[in-house]
């Protein structure tokens, strides 16, 4: 069983080419979050995290709150990006 620090009530809300997204409740900060889960590739930091750090806070993109890693099936490292949850779609 994977451990998710301070998150509960997971609900699948979408998927794409690189992974899937879960809606979860952050008990520690009392808020809904979106957790994007992808397979970790090597030891380098993924481009998405680098871009979010370069941009900083913007009203046009969801906030990246946290990044943590878990071990999935077949001992694969899973990268979990915890974002601000926005209850709307662009289309």
N, C-alpha and C positions, 0 to 999 in steps of 0.2 A: 504494500500500500504506500502510495506517495504521500509525503507530508507537505502541506501548504501552510506556511506560517500565517496565522490569524485569519484565514479565509474559510468560508463555509457556504452552504446552499448553492452548489454549482449547477448551472443550467447552460446547456449548449446553445449558442446564439448565432454561430456562423462558421464557415470554413473557406479556405482558399488554397492556393497552390503550395504555400509554405507552412500551413498549419491550421489550427482552429482557434476559435475564440469562445470563452466561457464567461457568463455573467456570474459574479460571486459577491458575497457580502464580506466586507472588511470589518471584522469585529473590533479590531484595535482602534480604528478611526471612525467607526460608525457611518459607513457609506457603501454604496454599490460601486463595484469596479468591473472592468472588462479585463480578462486575462488572456493574452495572446500566447499560445503555446507552439513552439517550433523546435525542431531537432537542432542541437548545438553542433556546429561544424568546426572542429579543431579548437585551438586555444585562443584564436583571435576574437576580438569584440566584433559583433555583427555591425554592418553598416547602418542598420536602422537605429541602433542605440547611439552610435556616433552622431548621426544626424540630429536626433532628439536633443543630445547634449549641446551640439553647436547652435541649434535654433533657440534653445532656452524656452521660456514660456511665451506662448502666442495664443491669442483668442481664436485663432483659426484651426488649431489642431488640439486633440485631446492631450491632457497632461500625462506624462510618463511618471508614475509615482515610484515604482520599484522594479528591480530585476532580480529574480532568484532562479535557482536551478534545482531540478529534481531528477531522479533516476526513473526512467520508464521501462517498458518491456525490453527484454534482451540487453539490459544494462545500458541503454542509450541515454545520453544526457539531454534533458529537455530544458529549454530556455523559456522562462515564464516572464513576460513583460506585463506589468500591471498598470493599466491606464485608467484615467477618469472615464466613468461610464456616461455616455450621452444617449439618452433615450429618444433617438430620432434617426432617420435615414436620409441620404442625400437625394434619393429619387422618389 
